[in-house]
Amino acid sequence: MTDKTIYENLSQLGNKTPLPGSPEEAVLERVQNPKKDMDYLVRFTAPEFTSLCPMTGAPDFAHLMIDYVPGGWLVESKSLKLFLGAFRNHGAFHEDCTLEIAKRLVETIQPKWLRIGGYWYPRGGIPIDVFYQTGPAPENVWVPEQGVPPYRGRG
């Protein structure tokens, strides 16, 4: 059984929390990993991620896949949802958005391993995919393929 005190310091879960105005304002919350003696993979899928082109202000869309092997901390999922949602009015290139998400997660939860796949829909007819991981995948953890097919358009 989980010790409920690990949830005491959460400020967003269970409360009405507005979408942050920017990724910098967003608060990523973490909880102690109750199974830190085990290595396992956590996957978050965000198939409707949105940000803005920093030059035109036009919306950009991506399918994000975030995989991590927790150390002592887990990311609280509502805070992650709000953090990702804060990008909807944020202007940055695909590479910057994808890598900033990875950077904030690594800083906040200090995972044993993390990878992110940013599968961006075409801008100007060219899809851009951005990938990052902190190092080799752990040998003792099942790490499934992300399963997002490359963009093929109509053909």
N, C-alpha and C positions, 0 to 999 in steps of 0.2 A: 504494500500500500504506500502511496506517495505522501510525503510530509507536506501538508497544505501550507505550511509557513513559507515555502519557496515562492508562493504567489503573492505574498503580503505587500511587496513593493511595486506591484504593477499599477500604473496610473490610468491606462487606457482600456484594458480589458474590463468589460462589464459596465463601462461608463460611456456616455455620449461624448464622442471625441471628434471634433471637426477635422477635415482634411487639412494637413499642414500647407502653408503657402508656398513652401519650397522644400527640396530635399535637405537643405542645410537646417531648416527649422524642425524637421521631423525627428522624433525621438524613437530610436530603436530600443526596445526593451528586451531584457533577457531574464531567464529563470535558470536556477541551478538544474543541471542534468541529473535526474534521479537515478539514471542507469549509467553513470560515468565509468563504472567498472566493465562495461561492455562497449565494443566498437560496433556501430551500426550507421546506416546511411539515412539521412533525412532529405526529402526532395520537395521543393516548392515549384509549382508550375504557374506561371502568370501568362496565359495566352492572349491577354488583351492589354498589354502594357502600352502606355502612351506617353510621348514627350513631344517637344516642339523643335522644329528646325531652328537653329540659332540665327540663321540668316534671313529666312522668309517668314518664320512664325507658323508655317504650315505644320499640321500634325504628322507625327511619325508613329508607326505602330510596330510592335515586336511581340514575339512569343519568347518569354524568358523561361529558362530551366535553371534552377539553383539546386545544387546537390552539396551536402556537407556531412562530414563525420564529426559529431560533437565531441568536444573536450569536456570541460566543466560546465559549459553553458549551452542553453538552447535559445534560439530567437523566438520571441513571443509573436505568434502569427498575425494578430491584429495590428501590432505595431509595424510589422513588415508590410502588411497590406497598405497601411496609411503612408509609410515611407515610399513605397512604389507609386502610390497614387499621387504623391506630391510632385512627381515628375511631369504630370499632365500639363502643367503650365510652366515648365522649365525648358529653356532653350539650351540644347547641347547636342553635339554630334553623337552618333550611335556608339562610337568607341568610348567616349567620355561617360555617357550614361551607364553603359554596361560595367565599365571598370570602377566607377564610383560606387555602384551597388556592391560589387565585390569588396572594395576597400572598406566600406562602412561595416559590412557584415564581419569581415576579418577583425577589424578593430573592436567591435562590440562583443562578439561571442568567442573569439580566439579558437576557432575550430581546429581539429587535428588535420583536416583537409577540406578544401572547398573548391568547387568549380562552378562556373556560370557559362551558359550558352545564351547569347542574345541573337535570336533569329529574326532579323529585321525585314520588314516587307519593303518592296522596291521603292526607291526614291530616284526619280529621274530615269526609271527603267532598270536600275541596278540594285538587286538586293545586297545587303551588307550583313554578314554574320560575324559576330565578335565572340571569341572564346578566351577564357582565362581559368587557370587553376593554380593553386598554391604550391604544387609539387606533384610527385608521382602518387597515383591512387594507392591507398593502403591495400596490401595484399590480402589481409584477412577479412575484408568487407566486400560484399557483393555490390558492385557498382554497375547497374544496368545502363545500356546505351540511352541517350536522351530521347531517341525516337522521333525527332523532328526532321521530316524530310527536307532536303534542299528545295528552295523555291524553283518551281518549274513553269510557272505561268500557265498559258493555255496549251502548251505543246508538249 
